[in-house]
Amino acid sequence: VFQEEALLRPLADGKVAFVAHFRQDAPLAADHFETFPKAMAQIARAARIADMELSFTQGRWNYRRWGRPPVGAKPVGAELWASFHAAPSSRQPPLSDSSASRSEAAAA
């Protein structure tokens, strides 16, 4: 299931507030990458992510000029929240920084 919604709100000084929400409910076992990037699905599988929320925002909200921000507005910058499935069994190797392993292999 894929849902999306958008809110556009004109502001008093001619600027526009824009808030978009996209929600996808699908098992990560499915290999359907039309609406969800394959690379992110691979990371989510490896990290055993059960649920996640990712947001990107730009600029600062001017409370004096515009009042309260729209519902669902997030803080400035990037924010990632995730919940995880139970700890993996001892048979599964731990996650590691792949860039570190590549640099160690190059140095050898």
C-alpha positions in Angstrom: 0.0 0.0 0.0 1.4 3.4 -1.0 -0.2 6.7 0.3 0.8 10.2 -0.3 -0.5 13.6 0.8 0.6 17.2 0.4 -0.2 20.4 2.1 0.6 23.8 0.5 -0.1 26.8 2.6 0.5 30.4 1.3 2.2 32.6 3.9 1.7 36.3 4.6 5.0 37.4 3.0 4.4 35.5 -0.3 6.3 32.4 0.6 4.7 28.9 0.6 4.8 26.2 3.3 4.9 22.7 1.8 4.6 19.5 3.8 4.5 16.1 2.0 3.9 12.7 3.6 4.6 9.4 1.8 3.7 6.1 3.4 4.5 2.6 2.2 3.3 -0.5 3.9 5.0 -3.5 2.3 7.2 -6.3 3.5 10.8 -5.8 2.8 11.0 -9.4 1.5 9.1 -8.3 -1.6 11.4 -7.2 -4.4 9.2 -4.4 -5.8 11.3 -1.3 -6.1 9.0 1.0 -8.1 8.2 3.1 -5.0 11.0 2.3 -2.6 14.8 2.4 -3.4 16.5 -1.0 -3.6 19.6 0.3 -1.8 17.5 1.5 1.2 15.6 -1.9 1.3 18.9 -3.8 1.4 20.1 -1.6 4.4 16.7 -2.0 6.1 16.8 -5.8 5.7 20.4 -6.0 7.0 19.7 -3.8 10.0 16.4 -5.6 10.7 14.4 -2.4 10.6 10.7 -2.9 11.5 9.6 0.7 10.9 11.3 3.9 9.9 10.6 7.6 9.3 12.9 9.8 7.3 12.5 13.6 6.9 14.4 16.3 5.2 13.6 20.0 5.8 15.1 23.3 4.6 15.0 26.7 6.1 13.8 28.0 9.5 10.2 28.6 10.5 9.5 32.3 11.4 6.9 32.1 14.2 6.5 35.9 14.4 5.6 36.2 10.7 3.8 32.9 10.0 2.4 31.7 13.3 2.4 28.0 14.1 3.9 25.6 11.5 1.6 23.2 9.7 0.8 19.9 11.4 3.5 17.4 10.6 6.3 19.9 10.1 9.7 18.6 11.2 12.8 20.3 12.6 15.4 21.8 10.3 17.8 19.3 8.6 17.5 15.5 8.2 16.0 13.2 10.8 15.8 9.4 10.8 13.7 7.4 13.3 13.7 3.6 13.3 12.5 0.7 15.3 14.1 -2.7 15.0 13.0 -6.3 15.1 14.4 -8.5 17.9 18.2 -9.0 18.0 19.5 -11.3 15.3 20.7 -14.8 16.1 24.4 -15.4 16.6 24.6 -17.0 13.2 24.1 -13.6 11.5 27.3 -11.5 11.1 27.1 -8.0 12.7 26.6 -4.9 10.6 29.8 -3.0 9.8 31.0 0.1 8.0 31.6 -1.1 4.5 33.9 1.9 3.8 36.2 0.9 6.6 36.5 -2.6 5.3 37.3 -1.4 1.8 40.0 0.9 3.1 41.5 -1.9 5.2 41.5 -4.2 2.2 43.2 -1.5 0.0 45.9 -1.0 2.7 46.7 -4.7 2.8 
